[in-house]
Amino acid sequence: MLVLRGLPIIPSPLVETGKPPAPVGVMPAATVAPARAVALTIVLINAPIIEAGAALTNQISALLVLVGRALVKDVGLRRP
């Protein structure tokens, strides 16, 4: 590594190897399979959590509808 005025100069992979560097976001094949396994594991773990969240959201929505109907009956709130 070269140093110029205290700052390191990082040599280009193109100069050293004759090949351009891999584009950002491209993973070597050796890391793709484990990454896919991890992604599948995350999906399997998150699926029940997402389902539970959806069910809870539906329950809250139904409760809000019931509260709104009760307000209309008790307080007499009506649309003009």
Backbone torsions as a table, in degrees:
resi	resn	phi	psi	omega
1	MET	NA	134.0	178.4
2	LEU	-89.7	151.1	177.0
3	VAL	-125.4	128.2	-179.7
4	LEU	-124.7	113.9	-179.6
5	ARG	53.2	41.6	177.2
6	GLY	84.6	-8.0	179.9
7	LEU	-103.4	129.2	179.4
8	PRO	-71.1	142.0	175.1
9	ILE	-105.1	115.6	-178.6
10	ILE	-87.9	120.2	-178.3
11	PRO	-67.4	147.8	-179.4
12	SER	-74.9	138.0	175.3
13	PRO	-61.1	-29.3	-179.9
14	LEU	-64.4	-39.7	-179.8
15	VAL	-71.6	-41.5	-175.3
16	GLU	-75.2	-41.8	-173.1
17	THR	-108.2	-16.8	-175.9
18	GLY	83.1	1.3	178.7
19	LYS	-119.1	144.7	175.6
20	PRO	-70.3	155.8	178.6
21	PRO	-66.8	156.6	178.2
22	ALA	-65.3	142.2	178.2
23	PRO	-60.8	152.1	178.5
24	VAL	-64.2	136.1	179.1
25	GLY	95.2	-7.3	178.0
26	VAL	-94.3	120.6	-179.3
27	MET	-98.5	145.2	173.7
28	PRO	-61.7	152.5	-176.3
29	ALA	-58.6	-31.4	-177.8
30	ALA	-65.6	-24.2	-178.9
31	THR	-98.5	-9.0	-176.5
32	VAL	-70.4	-46.9	-177.5
33	ALA	-61.6	-48.8	177.2
34	PRO	-61.8	-35.8	179.2
35	ALA	-64.5	-39.4	177.8
36	ARG	-65.5	-39.5	178.7
37	ALA	-63.5	-41.3	178.3
38	VAL	-65.0	-42.6	179.7
39	ALA	-61.5	-41.8	178.4
40	LEU	-63.6	-41.5	178.4
41	THR	-61.9	-42.6	179.2
42	ILE	-62.6	-42.3	179.1
43	VAL	-62.1	-44.6	-178.9
44	LEU	-65.1	-33.9	178.6
45	ILE	-75.0	-40.9	-174.4
46	ASN	-77.7	-25.0	-175.6
47	ALA	-56.4	-50.1	179.2
48	PRO	-65.0	-33.0	179.1
49	ILE	-65.8	-42.9	179.2
50	ILE	-65.1	-41.4	178.4
51	GLU	-62.1	-43.6	179.5
52	ALA	-63.9	-39.7	177.5
53	GLY	-63.9	-39.8	178.6
54	ALA	-65.5	-42.1	178.9
55	ALA	-63.7	-42.2	178.9
56	LEU	-64.2	-40.1	177.9
57	THR	-61.7	-42.1	178.3
58	ASN	-63.4	-40.5	179.2
59	GLN	-65.1	-42.4	179.0
60	ILE	-64.0	-41.5	179.4
61	SER	-62.0	-44.6	179.3
62	ALA	-63.0	-40.2	178.9
63	LEU	-63.7	-42.0	178.9
64	LEU	-63.7	-37.0	177.0
65	VAL	-63.9	-43.8	179.5
66	LEU	-64.0	-41.4	178.1
67	VAL	-62.8	-42.7	178.4
68	GLY	-61.4	-42.5	178.7
69	ARG	-64.7	-39.9	179.0
70	ALA	-63.9	-39.5	177.9
71	LEU	-63.6	-40.1	179.9
72	VAL	-63.0	-41.2	-178.9
73	LYS	-72.0	-49.0	-172.7
74	ASP	-75.0	-48.3	-172.9
75	VAL	-89.9	-20.6	-179.4
76	GLY	83.5	26.1	177.7
77	LEU	-71.6	123.6	179.3
78	ARG	-135.4	154.8	176.1
79	ARG	-76.4	141.1	179.8
80	PRO	-68.6	NA	NA
